[in-house]
Amino acid sequence: MDVFLMTMFVFVVLLAVGMPIAISIGMCTAFALMLADIPISFIAQIAFTSLDSFTYLAIPMFIMAGFVMEKGGLSKRIVNFAASLVGRTAGGLGIVTVVACMFFAAISGSSPATVAAIGSMMVPSMIEKGYNRHFAGALTASAGSLGILIPPSIPMIIYAVTAEISIGDMFLAGFIPGGMIGFGLILAVYIIAKRRGYKGQDEDFSLSKVKETFLEAKWALLTPVIILGGIYSGIFTATEAACITVIYTLIVSFFIHKEMTFKDLIPTVSRAALTTGCVIIILGFATAFARYLTISMIPQMIGEAILQFTDSPTLILLIFVALIMFTGLFIETAAQILIYTPLFLPILVELGVSPFHFGIILIVGTELALITPPVGVNLFVAKGITGSSMVQLTRAVIPFLISMLLVQIALVFMPGVITFLPDLFK
């Protein structure tokens, strides 16, 4: 336990001096191994063997699909359909942003991709209609975080593999919580819009307009049906679904919408490869560190310490919410999942908590981390779109952060909301 505390101290110091998260985790793992007299080659061996996984192939595929959708015009049609449904309400463009992000999240599996795709269209429109620039960026960053909660989700895949549970069931567990957070964001937008006078679109609601935009967006909206329908019907696995998604979105972009050319393919693949590379480096080092924790019996020691304090699973989950809220300021999504799952899951399962319940609380915690600096990836994407400073975006994101945190706390007390769909489809 002393080695673990020393390692955590080194980790905090490295983050404080601005060391990249992946390098910080790798150096801490090496430091711990040296103190434990374990060969440093352990890092390379575990990173290689853990990443040599068929399931993890879904990660680059879903990332690629998100970029193809952005380039091929699928995301634009999703936005137009969402606008026809809710655009006339007070704060209509803001609500459209949330709804469009929810639709896009059901396809891409990546939060930064969702922010980039939807934000590049909605932020300029909101600014043009008189919305505050910082508000528009903060809202897009917050709504884009739904990309890791509404299935399919890359972090959910990582968690399911780490927790050794069904990816399909984990996807099912995310639907209702994703809808709750989306509704919370819409409510926050509506309240702010009423106070600031952000009006909706001038056009009245029209069923013919809804039908028209639905028909234009039908190929994009069909994507989650193919992905999730194929997974839950047993036709293909989550990894195979990711590959099919890439092929499907390419066909739609090239031959149906015709907004993407073969010249666009190499830049799109390059962007997806760069994004994937960043995720995989963190994943490799974090997996090695998580494996070190396991063989050093750290989860058992922490479990004993927690149980001496309390054996209430609800209280432990509330403590965990506070913990992940704090560490999310510094630690990236995949790293948090790989570190916290072996630390907390065995204790909570022993106390009768469903792994799906803990998993959703964990995923929502990492979702909040995406919009809290200094590591908040979504804020950096929104910063590039709006030109706002990080300080301005951080202030503007507070109402949305509070809304999402309240839903997370509510989910702690309502495990049935999370486990309802996985239990229903057993």
Secondary structure, DSSP 4 states (H G I P E B T S, - for coil): -HHHHHHHHHHHHHHHTT--HHHHHHHHHHHHHHHTT--THHHHHHHHHHH--SGGGHHHHHHHHHHHHHHHTHHHHHHHHHHHHHTTSTTHHHHHHHHHHHHHHHHH--HHHHHHHHHHHHHHHHHHTT--HHHHHHHHHHHHGGGGTSSS-HHHHHHHHHHT--HHHHHHHHHHHHHHHHHHHHHHHHHHHHHHT----SSPP-HHHHHHHHHHHHHHHHHHHHHHHHHHTTSS-HHHHHHHHHHHHHHIIIIIS----GGGHHHHHHHHHHHHHHHHHHHHHHHHHHHHHHHTTHHHHHHHHHHHH---HHHHHHHHHHHHHHHTTTS-HHHHHHHHHHHHHHHHHHTT--HHHHHHHHHHHHHHHTTSTTT-HHHHHHHHHH---HHHHHHHHHHHHHHHHHHHHHHHH-HHHHHHHHHHT-
